[in-house]
Amino acid sequence: LAMVLAAWAAVRRLREKGVKAGLLRLQTLWPFPEKEVAELGSRVKRFLFPEMNLGQLVIPARSATPTEVASLTQVNGKPIAPATIMAEVEALR
C-alpha cells in the first residue's frame, strides 16, 4: 500500500507541474496482464515501474509492449519516496 500511495502522490505533484502522468495499478502479477499493458502502451510514451525489489516486473512489461519501459528499483526495505519517483519521471522526459 505504501508504494501505491507514494506513486499517487508523485502523479498528483507531477500533474500540478503540468506533466502528463498517470498510474497503472496492477491487481495481479501472475499471470502478468499483458493485454492491459499492451493496450495502455499504445497510448503512452513510456512506463516507469517503481519497484521495491530488483525489477522483476520490467521483463514481462517489456515483452508485452514496444513502448519504452524504465525501471526504478530500491531494495533497502523502505518505500520509494514520491520525490524519488518524480525525479525519475523528470529525468526520463
PyMOL Python script that loads the backbone (N, CA, C, O; Angstrom):
from pymol import cmd

cmd.read_pdbstr("""\
ATOM      1  N   LEU A   1       0.825  -1.203   0.000  1.00  0.00           N
ATOM      2  CA  LEU A   1       0.000   0.000   0.000  1.00  0.00           C
ATOM      3  C   LEU A   1       0.861   1.256   0.000  1.00  0.00           C
ATOM      4  O   LEU A   1       0.515   2.248  -0.641  1.00  0.00           O
ATOM      5  N   ALA A   2       1.985   1.216   0.720  1.00  0.00           N
ATOM      6  CA  ALA A   2       2.851   2.394   0.788  1.00  0.00           C
ATOM      7  C   ALA A   2       3.354   2.783  -0.600  1.00  0.00           C
ATOM      8  O   ALA A   2       3.458   3.968  -0.917  1.00  0.00           O
ATOM      9  N   MET A   3       3.666   1.785  -1.424  1.00  0.00           N
ATOM     10  CA  MET A   3       4.166   2.073  -2.772  1.00  0.00           C
ATOM     11  C   MET A   3       3.098   2.736  -3.620  1.00  0.00           C
ATOM     12  O   MET A   3       3.394   3.661  -4.377  1.00  0.00           O
ATOM     13  N   VAL A   4       1.859   2.277  -3.504  1.00  0.00           N
ATOM     14  CA  VAL A   4       0.766   2.865  -4.276  1.00  0.00           C
ATOM     15  C   VAL A   4       0.533   4.303  -3.840  1.00  0.00           C
ATOM     16  O   VAL A   4       0.337   5.183  -4.678  1.00  0.00           O
ATOM     17  N   LEU A   5       0.555   4.549  -2.530  1.00  0.00           N
ATOM     18  CA  LEU A   5       0.350   5.907  -2.032  1.00  0.00           C
ATOM     19  C   LEU A   5       1.473   6.838  -2.492  1.00  0.00           C
ATOM     20  O   LEU A   5       1.220   7.989  -2.848  1.00  0.00           O
ATOM     21  N   ALA A   6       2.688   6.351  -2.485  1.00  0.00           N
ATOM     22  CA  ALA A   6       3.818   7.158  -2.950  1.00  0.00           C
ATOM     23  C   ALA A   6       3.681   7.464  -4.445  1.00  0.00           C
ATOM     24  O   ALA A   6       3.940   8.585  -4.882  1.00  0.00           O
ATOM     25  N   ALA A   7       3.275   6.470  -5.213  1.00  0.00           N
ATOM     26  CA  ALA A   7       3.106   6.668  -6.653  1.00  0.00           C
ATOM     27  C   ALA A   7       1.991   7.670  -6.935  1.00  0.00           C
ATOM     28  O   ALA A   7       2.139   8.537  -7.796  1.00  0.00           O
ATOM     29  N   TRP A   8       0.870   7.555  -6.213  1.00  0.00           N
ATOM     30  CA  TRP A   8      -0.232   8.507  -6.404  1.00  0.00           C
ATOM     31  C   TRP A   8       0.199   9.924  -6.028  1.00  0.00           C
ATOM     32  O   TRP A   8      -0.139  10.880  -6.725  1.00  0.00           O
ATOM     33  N   ALA A   9       0.932  10.060  -4.948  1.00  0.00           N
ATOM     34  CA  ALA A   9       1.419  11.380  -4.543  1.00  0.00           C
ATOM     35  C   ALA A   9       2.322  11.965  -5.629  1.00  0.00           C
ATOM     36  O   ALA A   9       2.222  13.149  -5.950  1.00  0.00           O
ATOM     37  N   ALA A  10       3.192  11.146  -6.188  1.00  0.00           N
ATOM     38  CA  ALA A  10       4.080  11.608  -7.259  1.00  0.00           C
ATOM     39  C   ALA A  10       3.275  12.031  -8.484  1.00  0.00           C
ATOM     40  O   ALA A  10       3.562  13.066  -9.086  1.00  0.00           O
ATOM     41  N   VAL A  11       2.276  11.244  -8.853  1.00  0.00           N
ATOM     42  CA  VAL A  11       1.439  11.579 -10.011  1.00  0.00           C
ATOM     43  C   VAL A  11       0.723  12.904  -9.778  1.00  0.00           C
ATOM     44  O   VAL A  11       0.695  13.756 -10.665  1.00  0.00           O
ATOM     45  N   ARG A  12       0.150  13.082  -8.605  1.00  0.00           N
ATOM     46  CA  ARG A  12      -0.555  14.344  -8.312  1.00  0.00           C
ATOM     47  C   ARG A  12       0.392  15.540  -8.411  1.00  0.00           C
ATOM     48  O   ARG A  12       0.049  16.559  -9.011  1.00  0.00           O
ATOM     49  N   ARG A  13       1.570  15.416  -7.829  1.00  0.00           N
ATOM     50  CA  ARG A  13       2.537  16.526  -7.856  1.00  0.00           C
ATOM     51  C   ARG A  13       3.035  16.802  -9.273  1.00  0.00           C
ATOM     52  O   ARG A  13       3.200  17.958  -9.661  1.00  0.00           O
ATOM     53  N   LEU A  14       3.272  15.754 -10.036  1.00  0.00           N
ATOM     54  CA  LEU A  14       3.689  15.943 -11.420  1.00  0.00           C
ATOM     55  C   LEU A  14       2.607  16.644 -12.232  1.00  0.00           C
ATOM     56  O   LEU A  14       2.904  17.539 -13.024  1.00  0.00           O
ATOM     57  N   ARG A  15       1.362  16.244 -12.040  1.00  0.00           N
ATOM     58  CA  ARG A  15       0.257  16.889 -12.757  1.00  0.00           C
ATOM     59  C   ARG A  15       0.145  18.355 -12.381  1.00  0.00           C
ATOM     60  O   ARG A  15      -0.143  19.193 -13.236  1.00  0.00           O
ATOM     61  N   GLU A  16       0.369  18.679 -11.110  1.00  0.00           N
ATOM     62  CA  GLU A  16       0.348  20.076 -10.668  1.00  0.00           C
ATOM     63  C   GLU A  16       1.418  20.899 -11.393  1.00  0.00           C
ATOM     64  O   GLU A  16       1.256  22.102 -11.600  1.00  0.00           O
ATOM     65  N   LYS A  17       2.508  20.235 -11.773  1.00  0.00           N
ATOM     66  CA  LYS A  17       3.597  20.899 -12.501  1.00  0.00           C
ATOM     67  C   LYS A  17       3.364  20.884 -14.012  1.00  0.00           C
ATOM     68  O   LYS A  17       4.208  21.360 -14.772  1.00  0.00           O
ATOM     69  N   GLY A  18       2.229  20.343 -14.453  1.00  0.00           N
ATOM     70  CA  GLY A  18       1.903  20.308 -15.869  1.00  0.00           C
ATOM     71  C   GLY A  18       2.423  19.098 -16.619  1.00  0.00           C
ATOM     72  O   GLY A  18       2.350  19.052 -17.847  1.00  0.00           O
ATOM     73  N   VAL A  19       2.946  18.120 -15.903  1.00  0.00           N
ATOM     74  CA  VAL A  19       3.442  16.899 -16.535  1.00  0.00           C
ATOM     75  C   VAL A  19       2.284  15.923 -16.708  1.00  0.00           C
ATOM     76  O   VAL A  19       1.523  15.680 -15.771  1.00  0.00           O
ATOM     77  N   LYS A  20       2.155  15.367 -17.907  1.00  0.00           N
ATOM     78  CA  LYS A  20       1.134  14.348 -18.141  1.00  0.00           C
ATOM     79  C   LYS A  20       1.626  13.042 -17.527  1.00  0.00           C
ATOM     80  O   LYS A  20       2.579  12.434 -18.015  1.00  0.00           O
ATOM     81  N   ALA A  21       0.974  12.623 -16.467  1.00  0.00           N
ATOM     82  CA  ALA A  21       1.385  11.413 -15.757  1.00  0.00           C
ATOM     83  C   ALA A  21       0.145  10.657 -15.302  1.00  0.00           C
ATOM     84  O   ALA A  21      -0.907  11.253 -15.071  1.00  0.00           O
ATOM     85  N   GLY A  22       0.276   9.356 -15.177  1.00  0.00           N
ATOM     86  CA  GLY A  22      -0.818   8.516 -14.715  1.00  0.00           C
ATOM     87  C   GLY A  22      -0.278   7.347 -13.931  1.00  0.00           C
ATOM     88  O   GLY A  22       0.932   7.190 -13.764  1.00  0.00           O
ATOM     89  N   LEU A  23      -1.192   6.529 -13.455  1.00  0.00           N
ATOM     90  CA  LEU A  23      -0.804   5.383 -12.638  1.00  0.00           C
ATOM     91  C   LEU A  23      -1.565   4.151 -13.101  1.00  0.00           C
ATOM     92  O   LEU A  23      -2.788   4.174 -13.237  1.00  0.00           O
ATOM     93  N   LEU A  24      -0.839   3.098 -13.336  1.00  0.00           N
ATOM     94  CA  LEU A  24      -1.431   1.790 -13.618  1.00  0.00           C
ATOM     95  C   LEU A  24      -1.152   0.928 -12.399  1.00  0.00           C
ATOM     96  O   LEU A  24       0.000   0.588 -12.126  1.00  0.00           O
ATOM     97  N   ARG A  25      -2.185   0.580 -11.674  1.00  0.00           N
ATOM     98  CA  ARG A  25      -2.022  -0.281 -10.503  1.00  0.00           C
ATOM     99  C   ARG A  25      -2.443  -1.689 -10.883  1.00  0.00           C
ATOM    100  O   ARG A  25      -3.622  -1.964 -11.106  1.00  0.00           O
ATOM    101  N   LEU A  26      -1.475  -2.560 -10.952  1.00  0.00           N
ATOM    102  CA  LEU A  26      -1.752  -3.946 -11.319  1.00  0.00           C
ATOM    103  C   LEU A  26      -2.373  -4.676 -10.134  1.00  0.00           C
ATOM    104  O   LEU A  26      -1.831  -4.649  -9.029  1.00  0.00           O
ATOM    105  N   GLN A  27      -3.496  -5.321 -10.364  1.00  0.00           N
ATOM    106  CA  GLN A  27      -4.187  -6.059  -9.313  1.00  0.00           C
ATOM    107  C   GLN A  27      -3.625  -7.468  -9.147  1.00  0.00           C
ATOM    108  O   GLN A  27      -3.736  -8.076  -8.082  1.00  0.00           O
ATOM    109  N   THR A  28      -3.028  -7.967 -10.208  1.00  0.00           N
ATOM    110  CA  THR A  28      -2.426  -9.297 -10.162  1.00  0.00           C
ATOM    111  C   THR A  28      -1.127  -9.264 -10.952  1.00  0.00           C
ATOM    112  O   THR A  28      -1.007  -8.541 -11.941  1.00  0.00           O
ATOM    113  N   LEU A  29      -0.170 -10.042 -10.513  1.00  0.00           N
ATOM    114  CA  LEU A  29       1.104 -10.081 -11.214  1.00  0.00           C
ATOM    115  C   LEU A  29       1.304 -11.381 -11.980  1.00  0.00           C
ATOM    116  O   LEU A  29       2.151 -11.473 -12.868  1.00  0.00           O
ATOM    117  N   TRP A  30       0.504 -12.391 -11.617  1.00  0.00           N
ATOM    118  CA  TRP A  30       0.567 -13.657 -12.333  1.00  0.00           C
ATOM    119  C   TRP A  30      -0.820 -14.201 -12.531  1.00  0.00           C
ATOM    120  O   TRP A  30      -1.540 -14.364 -11.546  1.00  0.00           O
ATOM    121  N   PRO A  31      -1.236 -14.489 -13.731  1.00  0.00           N
ATOM    122  CA  PRO A  31      -0.446 -14.237 -14.921  1.00  0.00           C
ATOM    123  C   PRO A  31      -0.320 -12.733 -15.175  1.00  0.00           C
ATOM    124  O   PRO A  31      -1.230 -11.965 -14.864  1.00  0.00           O
ATOM    125  N   PHE A  32       0.803 -12.327 -15.737  1.00  0.00           N
ATOM    126  CA  PHE A  32       1.041 -10.915 -16.000  1.00  0.00           C
ATOM    127  C   PHE A  32      -0.014 -10.403 -16.973  1.00  0.00           C
ATOM    128  O   PHE A  32      -0.287 -11.054 -17.981  1.00  0.00           O
ATOM    129  N   PRO A  33      -0.614  -9.240 -16.686  1.00  0.00           N
ATOM    130  CA  PRO A  33      -1.695  -8.707 -17.535  1.00  0.00           C
ATOM    131  C   PRO A  33      -1.164  -8.097 -18.837  1.00  0.00           C
ATOM    132  O   PRO A  33      -1.214  -6.883 -19.030  1.00  0.00           O
ATOM    133  N   GLU A  34      -0.662  -8.945 -19.712  1.00  0.00           N
ATOM    134  CA  GLU A  34      -0.048  -8.488 -20.962  1.00  0.00           C
ATOM    135  C   GLU A  34      -0.987  -7.657 -21.820  1.00  0.00           C
ATOM    136  O   GLU A  34      -0.591  -6.626 -22.364  1.00  0.00           O
ATOM    137  N   LYS A  35      -2.228  -8.102 -21.941  1.00  0.00           N
ATOM    138  CA  LYS A  35      -3.192  -7.406 -22.793  1.00  0.00           C
ATOM    139  C   LYS A  35      -3.416  -5.979 -22.309  1.00  0.00           C
ATOM    140  O   LYS A  35      -3.436  -5.050 -23.116  1.00  0.00           O
ATOM    141  N   GLU A  36      -3.582  -5.795 -21.017  1.00  0.00           N
ATOM    142  CA  GLU A  36      -3.837  -4.472 -20.464  1.00  0.00           C
ATOM    143  C   GLU A  36      -2.621  -3.555 -20.619  1.00  0.00           C
ATOM    144  O   GLU A  36      -2.758  -2.377 -20.951  1.00  0.00           O
ATOM    145  N   VAL A  37      -1.445  -4.107 -20.377  1.00  0.00           N
ATOM    146  CA  VAL A  37      -0.219  -3.316 -20.520  1.00  0.00           C
ATOM    147  C   VAL A  37       0.004  -2.958 -21.989  1.00  0.00           C
ATOM    148  O   VAL A  37       0.400  -1.834 -22.297  1.00  0.00           O
ATOM    149  N   ALA A  38      -0.240  -3.883 -22.877  1.00  0.00           N
ATOM    150  CA  ALA A  38      -0.079  -3.620 -24.308  1.00  0.00           C
ATOM    151  C   ALA A  38      -1.053  -2.548 -24.775  1.00  0.00           C
ATOM    152  O   ALA A  38      -0.684  -1.652 -25.534  1.00  0.00           O
ATOM    153  N   GLU A  39      -2.293  -2.643 -24.321  1.00  0.00           N
ATOM    154  CA  GLU A  39      -3.303  -1.661 -24.737  1.00  0.00           C
ATOM    155  C   GLU A  39      -2.950  -0.270 -24.227  1.00  0.00           C
ATOM    156  O   GLU A  39      -3.042   0.706 -24.972  1.00  0.00           O
ATOM    157  N   LEU A  40      -2.553  -0.173 -22.977  1.00  0.00           N
ATOM    158  CA  LEU A  40      -2.160   1.126 -22.424  1.00  0.00           C
ATOM    159  C   LEU A  40      -0.876   1.614 -23.095  1.00  0.00           C
ATOM    160  O   LEU A  40      -0.722   2.809 -23.347  1.00  0.00           O
ATOM    161  N   GLY A  41       0.040   0.697 -23.381  1.00  0.00           N
ATOM    162  CA  GLY A  41       1.288   1.065 -24.033  1.00  0.00           C
ATOM    163  C   GLY A  41       1.088   1.707 -25.392  1.00  0.00           C
ATOM    164  O   GLY A  41       1.935   2.476 -25.845  1.00  0.00           O
ATOM    165  N   SER A  42      -0.016   1.401 -26.044  1.00  0.00           N
ATOM    166  CA  SER A  42      -0.299   2.010 -27.351  1.00  0.00           C
ATOM    167  C   SER A  42      -0.718   3.467 -27.216  1.00  0.00           C
ATOM    168  O   SER A  42      -0.805   4.183 -28.214  1.00  0.00           O
ATOM    169  N   ARG A  43      -0.982   3.917 -25.977  1.00  0.00           N
ATOM    170  CA  ARG A  43      -1.461   5.288 -25.756  1.00  0.00           C
ATOM    171  C   ARG A  43      -0.493   6.176 -24.977  1.00  0.00           C
ATOM    172  O   ARG A  43      -0.751   7.367 -24.804  1.00  0.00           O
ATOM    173  N   VAL A  44       0.622   5.607 -24.504  1.00  0.00           N
ATOM    174  CA  VAL A  44       1.542   6.400 -23.691  1.00  0.00           C
ATOM    175  C   VAL A  44       2.946   6.386 -24.304  1.00  0.00           C
ATOM    176  O   VAL A  44       3.268   5.525 -25.123  1.00  0.00           O
ATOM    177  N   LYS A  45       3.770   7.348 -23.897  1.00  0.00           N
ATOM    178  CA  LYS A  45       5.138   7.432 -24.415  1.00  0.00           C
ATOM    179  C   LYS A  45       6.062   6.425 -23.740  1.00  0.00           C
ATOM    180  O   LYS A  45       6.930   5.836 -24.384  1.00  0.00           O
ATOM    181  N   ARG A  46       5.865   6.231 -22.423  1.00  0.00           N
ATOM    182  CA  ARG A  46       6.735   5.315 -21.688  1.00  0.00           C
ATOM    183  C   ARG A  46       6.078   4.920 -20.376  1.00  0.00           C
ATOM    184  O   ARG A  46       5.151   5.570 -19.893  1.00  0.00           O
ATOM    185  N   PHE A  47       6.592   3.832 -19.820  1.00  0.00           N
ATOM    186  CA  PHE A  47       6.201   3.364 -18.497  1.00  0.00           C
ATOM    187  C   PHE A  47       7.400   3.509 -17.568  1.00  0.00           C
ATOM    188  O   PHE A  47       8.547   3.351 -17.987  1.00  0.00           O
ATOM    189  N   LEU A  48       7.129   3.806 -16.326  1.00  0.00           N
ATOM    190  CA  LEU A  48       8.135   3.727 -15.278  1.00  0.00           C
ATOM    191  C   LEU A  48       7.592   2.765 -14.236  1.00  0.00           C
ATOM    192  O   LEU A  48       6.510   2.975 -13.689  1.00  0.00           O
ATOM    193  N   PHE A  49       8.344   1.716 -13.968  1.00  0.00           N
ATOM    194  CA  PHE A  49       7.952   0.745 -12.952  1.00  0.00           C
ATOM    195  C   PHE A  49       8.788   0.965 -11.696  1.00  0.00           C
ATOM    196  O   PHE A  49       9.926   0.499 -11.625  1.00  0.00           O
ATOM    197  N   PRO A  50       8.237   1.677 -10.694  1.00  0.00           N
ATOM    198  CA  PRO A  50       8.948   1.769  -9.419  1.00  0.00           C
ATOM    199  C   PRO A  50       8.671   0.493  -8.627  1.00  0.00           C
ATOM    200  O   PRO A  50       7.518   0.141  -8.379  1.00  0.00           O
ATOM    201  N   GLU A  51       9.733  -0.186  -8.239  1.00  0.00           N
ATOM    202  CA  GLU A  51       9.577  -1.468  -7.551  1.00  0.00           C
ATOM    203  C   GLU A  51      10.494  -1.541  -6.342  1.00  0.00           C
ATOM    204  O   GLU A  51      11.641  -1.097  -6.378  1.00  0.00           O
ATOM    205  N   MET A  52       9.967  -2.104  -5.287  1.00  0.00           N
ATOM    206  CA  MET A  52      10.756  -2.328  -4.085  1.00  0.00           C
ATOM    207  C   MET A  52      11.362  -3.729  -4.143  1.00  0.00           C
ATOM    208  O   MET A  52      11.175  -4.547  -3.242  1.00  0.00           O
ATOM    209  N   ASN A  53      12.086  -3.979  -5.221  1.00  0.00           N
ATOM    210  CA  ASN A  53      12.790  -5.238  -5.457  1.00  0.00           C
ATOM    211  C   ASN A  53      13.827  -4.965  -6.545  1.00  0.00           C
ATOM    212  O   ASN A  53      14.195  -3.811  -6.763  1.00  0.00           O
ATOM    213  N   LEU A  54      14.289  -5.974  -7.209  1.00  0.00           N
ATOM    214  CA  LEU A  54      15.322  -5.793  -8.222  1.00  0.00           C
ATOM    215  C   LEU A  54      14.779  -5.585  -9.631  1.00  0.00           C
ATOM    216  O   LEU A  54      15.532  -5.658 -10.602  1.00  0.00           O
ATOM    217  N   GLY A  55      13.487  -5.328  -9.750  1.00  0.00           N
ATOM    218  CA  GLY A  55      12.912  -5.016 -11.050  1.00  0.00           C
ATOM    219  C   GLY A  55      12.314  -6.190 -11.792  1.00  0.00           C
ATOM    220  O   GLY A  55      12.467  -6.291 -13.009  1.00  0.00           O
ATOM    221  N   GLN A  56      11.640  -7.072 -11.091  1.00  0.00           N
ATOM    222  CA  GLN A  56      11.090  -8.271 -11.713  1.00  0.00           C
ATOM    223  C   GLN A  56       9.959  -7.992 -12.702  1.00  0.00           C
ATOM    224  O   GLN A  56       9.758  -8.788 -13.620  1.00  0.00           O
ATOM    225  N   LEU A  57       9.221  -6.906 -12.555  1.00  0.00           N
ATOM    226  CA  LEU A  57       8.101  -6.643 -13.461  1.00  0.00           C
ATOM    227  C   LEU A  57       8.530  -6.061 -14.798  1.00  0.00           C
ATOM    228  O   LEU A  57       7.767  -6.099 -15.763  1.00  0.00           O
ATOM    229  N   VAL A  58       9.719  -5.533 -14.865  1.00  0.00           N
ATOM    230  CA  VAL A  58      10.174  -4.892 -16.096  1.00  0.00           C
ATOM    231  C   VAL A  58      10.279  -5.902 -17.244  1.00  0.00           C
ATOM    232  O   VAL A  58       9.940  -5.575 -18.381  1.00  0.00           O
ATOM    233  N   ILE A  59      10.736  -7.104 -16.965  1.00  0.00           N
ATOM    234  CA  ILE A  59      10.922  -8.105 -18.021  1.00  0.00           C
ATOM    235  C   ILE A  59       9.597  -8.455 -18.707  1.00  0.00           C
ATOM    236  O   ILE A  59       9.522  -8.369 -19.933  1.00  0.00           O
ATOM    237  N   PRO A  60       8.544  -8.846 -17.968  1.00  0.00           N
ATOM    238  CA  PRO A  60       7.285  -9.132 -18.676  1.00  0.00           C
ATOM    239  C   PRO A  60       6.654  -7.882 -19.286  1.00  0.00           C
ATOM    240  O   PRO A  60       5.980  -7.973 -20.312  1.00  0.00           O
ATOM    241  N   ALA A  61       6.862  -6.719 -18.670  1.00  0.00           N
ATOM    242  CA  ALA A  61       6.310  -5.483 -19.232  1.00  0.00           C
ATOM    243  C   ALA A  61       6.959  -5.174 -20.573  1.00  0.00           C
ATOM    244  O   ALA A  61       6.271  -4.791 -21.520  1.00  0.00           O
ATOM    245  N   ARG A  62       8.260  -5.335 -20.663  1.00  0.00           N
ATOM    246  CA  ARG A  62       8.957  -5.080 -21.929  1.00  0.00           C
ATOM    247  C   ARG A  62       8.538  -6.073 -23.006  1.00  0.00           C
ATOM    248  O   ARG A  62       8.544  -5.742 -24.192  1.00  0.00           O
ATOM    249  N   SER A  63       8.180  -7.273 -22.604  1.00  0.00           N
ATOM    250  CA  SER A  63       7.706  -8.270 -23.566  1.00  0.00           C
ATOM    251  C   SER A  63       6.299  -7.962 -24.050  1.00  0.00           C
ATOM    252  O   SER A  63       5.914  -8.360 -25.149  1.00  0.00           O
ATOM    253  N   ALA A  64       5.537  -7.256 -23.234  1.00  0.00           N
ATOM    254  CA  ALA A  64       4.130  -7.002 -23.549  1.00  0.00           C
ATOM    255  C   ALA A  64       3.914  -5.798 -24.456  1.00  0.00           C
ATOM    256  O   ALA A  64       2.876  -5.702 -25.112  1.00  0.00           O
ATOM    257  N   THR A  65       4.883  -4.870 -24.505  1.00  0.00           N
ATOM    258  CA  THR A  65       4.658  -3.633 -25.253  1.00  0.00           C
ATOM    259  C   THR A  65       5.951  -3.133 -25.879  1.00  0.00           C
ATOM    260  O   THR A  65       7.026  -3.299 -25.304  1.00  0.00           O
ATOM    261  N   PRO A  66       5.850  -2.520 -27.057  1.00  0.00           N
ATOM    262  CA  PRO A  66       7.042  -1.909 -27.648  1.00  0.00           C
ATOM    263  C   PRO A  66       7.356  -0.538 -27.028  1.00  0.00           C
ATOM    264  O   PRO A  66       8.404   0.048 -27.300  1.00  0.00           O
ATOM    265  N   THR A  67       6.448  -0.043 -26.205  1.00  0.00           N
ATOM    266  CA  THR A  67       6.653   1.238 -25.533  1.00  0.00           C
ATOM    267  C   THR A  67       7.847   1.140 -24.588  1.00  0.00           C
ATOM    268  O   THR A  67       8.091   0.092 -23.990  1.00  0.00           O
ATOM    269  N   GLU A  68       8.589   2.241 -24.459  1.00  0.00           N
ATOM    270  CA  GLU A  68       9.731   2.261 -23.546  1.00  0.00           C
ATOM    271  C   GLU A  68       9.278   1.915 -22.128  1.00  0.00           C
ATOM    272  O   GLU A  68       8.285   2.452 -21.638  1.00  0.00           O
ATOM    273  N   VAL A  69      10.006   1.023 -21.482  1.00  0.00           N
ATOM    274  CA  VAL A  69       9.725   0.622 -20.107  1.00  0.00           C
ATOM    275  C   VAL A  69      10.981   0.866 -19.282  1.00  0.00           C
ATOM    276  O   VAL A  69      12.016   0.240 -19.509  1.00  0.00           O
ATOM    277  N   ALA A  70      10.880   1.780 -18.325  1.00  0.00           N
ATOM    278  CA  ALA A  70      12.002   2.096 -17.445  1.00  0.00           C
ATOM    279  C   ALA A  70      11.739   1.509 -16.061  1.00  0.00           C
ATOM    280  O   ALA A  70      10.601   1.232 -15.684  1.00  0.00           O
ATOM    281  N   SER A  71      12.816   1.331 -15.327  1.00  0.00           N
ATOM    282  CA  SER A  71      12.715   0.715 -14.011  1.00  0.00           C
ATOM    283  C   SER A  71      13.325   1.623 -12.955  1.00  0.00           C
ATOM    284  O   SER A  71      14.366   2.242 -13.176  1.00  0.00           O
ATOM    285  N   LEU A  72      12.670   1.694 -11.815  1.00  0.00           N
ATOM    286  CA  LEU A  72      13.191   2.393 -10.639  1.00  0.00           C
ATOM    287  C   LEU A  72      13.109   1.399  -9.497  1.00  0.00           C
ATOM    288  O   LEU A  72      12.019   1.058  -9.035  1.00  0.00           O
ATOM    289  N   THR A  73      14.256   0.939  -9.045  1.00  0.00           N
ATOM    290  CA  THR A  73      14.260  -0.090  -8.002  1.00  0.00           C
ATOM    291  C   THR A  73      14.901   0.432  -6.725  1.00  0.00           C
ATOM    292  O   THR A  73      15.761   1.312  -6.736  1.00  0.00           O
ATOM    293  N   GLN A  74      14.448  -0.144  -5.641  1.00  0.00           N
ATOM    294  CA  GLN A  74      15.003   0.177  -4.329  1.00  0.00           C
ATOM    295  C   GLN A  74      14.838  -1.060  -3.456  1.00  0.00           C
ATOM    296  O   GLN A  74      13.742  -1.613  -3.365  1.00  0.00           O
ATOM    297  N   VAL A  75      15.902  -1.490  -2.825  1.00  0.00           N
ATOM    298  CA  VAL A  75      15.858  -2.736  -2.060  1.00  0.00           C
ATOM    299  C   VAL A  75      16.315  -2.548  -0.610  1.00  0.00           C
ATOM    300  O   VAL A  75      16.860  -3.470  -0.004  1.00  0.00           O
ATOM    301  N   ASN A  76      16.095  -1.369  -0.064  1.00  0.00           N
ATOM    302  CA  ASN A  76      16.530  -1.112   1.310  1.00  0.00           C
ATOM    303  C   ASN A  76      15.421  -1.318   2.345  1.00  0.00           C
ATOM    304  O   ASN A  76      15.615  -1.024   3.524  1.00  0.00           O
ATOM    305  N   GLY A  77      14.266  -1.819   1.912  1.00  0.00           N
ATOM    306  CA  GLY A  77      13.171  -2.082   2.835  1.00  0.00           C
ATOM    307  C   GLY A  77      12.287  -0.883   3.121  1.00  0.00           C
ATOM    308  O   GLY A  77      11.294  -1.008   3.838  1.00  0.00           O
ATOM    309  N   LYS A  78      12.627   0.272   2.577  1.00  0.00           N
ATOM    310  CA  LYS A  78      11.828   1.482   2.777  1.00  0.00           C
ATOM    311  C   LYS A  78      11.047   1.783   1.504  1.00  0.00           C
ATOM    312  O   LYS A  78      11.540   1.533   0.405  1.00  0.00           O
ATOM    313  N   PRO A  79       9.832   2.317   1.638  1.00  0.00           N
ATOM    314  CA  PRO A  79       9.068   2.690   0.445  1.00  0.00           C
ATOM    315  C   PRO A  79       9.816   3.747  -0.370  1.00  0.00           C
ATOM    316  O   PRO A  79      10.530   4.582   0.185  1.00  0.00           O
ATOM    317  N   ILE A  80       9.646   3.701  -1.661  1.00  0.00           N
ATOM    318  CA  ILE A  80      10.240   4.711  -2.532  1.00  0.00           C
ATOM    319  C   ILE A  80       9.477   6.015  -2.320  1.00  0.00           C
ATOM    320  O   ILE A  80       8.247   6.032  -2.377  1.00  0.00           O
ATOM    321  N   ALA A  81      10.189   7.085  -2.080  1.00  0.00           N
ATOM    322  CA  ALA A  81       9.569   8.390  -1.803  1.00  0.00           C
ATOM    323  C   ALA A  81       8.973   8.990  -3.074  1.00  0.00           C
ATOM    324  O   ALA A  81       9.513   8.796  -4.164  1.00  0.00           O
ATOM    325  N   PRO A  82       7.862   9.718  -2.940  1.00  0.00           N
ATOM    326  CA  PRO A  82       7.286  10.383  -4.112  1.00  0.00           C
ATOM    327  C   PRO A  82       8.298  11.264  -4.841  1.00  0.00           C
ATOM    328  O   PRO A  82       8.295  11.317  -6.071  1.00  0.00           O
ATOM    329  N   ALA A  83       9.161  11.954  -4.100  1.00  0.00           N
ATOM    330  CA  ALA A  83      10.164  12.818  -4.727  1.00  0.00           C
ATOM    331  C   ALA A  83      11.134  12.015  -5.587  1.00  0.00           C
ATOM    332  O   ALA A  83      11.593  12.505  -6.620  1.00  0.00           O
ATOM    333  N   THR A  84      11.447  10.804  -5.181  1.00  0.00           N
ATOM    334  CA  THR A  84      12.333   9.945  -5.954  1.00  0.00           C
ATOM    335  C   THR A  84      11.666   9.529  -7.259  1.00  0.00           C
ATOM    336  O   THR A  84      12.300   9.519  -8.314  1.00  0.00           O
ATOM    337  N   ILE A  85      10.398   9.189  -7.181  1.00  0.00           N
ATOM    338  CA  ILE A  85       9.637   8.823  -8.396  1.00  0.00           C
ATOM    339  C   ILE A  85       9.545  10.019  -9.321  1.00  0.00           C
ATOM    340  O   ILE A  85       9.755   9.892 -10.527  1.00  0.00           O
ATOM    341  N   MET A  86       9.232  11.185  -8.763  1.00  0.00           N
ATOM    342  CA  MET A  86       9.126  12.402  -9.585  1.00  0.00           C
ATOM    343  C   MET A  86      10.448  12.699 -10.282  1.00  0.00           C
ATOM    344  O   MET A  86      10.463  13.019 -11.471  1.00  0.00           O
ATOM    345  N   ALA A  87      11.540  12.598  -9.564  1.00  0.00           N
ATOM    346  CA  ALA A  87      12.851  12.888 -10.163  1.00  0.00           C
ATOM    347  C   ALA A  87      13.140  11.934 -11.320  1.00  0.00           C
ATOM    348  O   ALA A  87      13.691  12.346 -12.341  1.00  0.00           O
ATOM    349  N   GLU A  88      12.777  10.681 -11.167  1.00  0.00           N
ATOM    350  CA  GLU A  88      12.999   9.706 -12.241  1.00  0.00           C
ATOM    351  C   GLU A  88      12.124  10.015 -13.455  1.00  0.00           C
ATOM    352  O   GLU A  88      12.590   9.932 -14.591  1.00  0.00           O
ATOM    353  N   VAL A  89      10.865  10.367 -13.221  1.00  0.00           N
ATOM    354  CA  VAL A  89       9.971  10.740 -14.323  1.00  0.00           C
ATOM    355  C   VAL A  89      10.549  11.947 -15.070  1.00  0.00           C
ATOM    356  O   VAL A  89      10.604  11.960 -16.299  1.00  0.00           O
ATOM    357  N   GLU A  90      10.967  12.937 -14.325  1.00  0.00           N
ATOM    358  CA  GLU A  90      11.501  14.138 -14.972  1.00  0.00           C
ATOM    359  C   GLU A  90      12.797  13.842 -15.726  1.00  0.00           C
ATOM    360  O   GLU A  90      13.047  14.433 -16.776  1.00  0.00           O
ATOM    361  N   ALA A  91      13.623  12.935 -15.204  1.00  0.00           N
ATOM    362  CA  ALA A  91      14.857  12.560 -15.900  1.00  0.00           C
ATOM    363  C   ALA A  91      14.568  11.807 -17.199  1.00  0.00           C
ATOM    364  O   ALA A  91      15.366  11.868 -18.134  1.00  0.00           O
ATOM    365  N   LEU A  92      13.453  11.109 -17.268  1.00  0.00           N
ATOM    366  CA  LEU A  92      13.081  10.348 -18.458  1.00  0.00           C
ATOM    367  C   LEU A  92      12.450  11.210 -19.550  1.00  0.00           C
ATOM    368  O   LEU A  92      12.355  10.782 -20.700  1.00  0.00           O
ATOM    369  N   ARG A  93      12.027  12.398 -19.202  1.00  0.00           N
ATOM    370  CA  ARG A  93      11.336  13.261 -20.180  1.00  0.00           C
ATOM    371  C   ARG A  93      12.257  13.772 -21.235  1.00  0.00           C
ATOM    372  O   ARG A  93      11.828  14.507 -22.125  1.00  0.00           O
TER     373      ARG A  93
END
""", "prot")
cmd.dss("prot")
cmd.show_as("cartoon", "prot")
cmd.util.cbc("prot")
cmd.orient("prot")
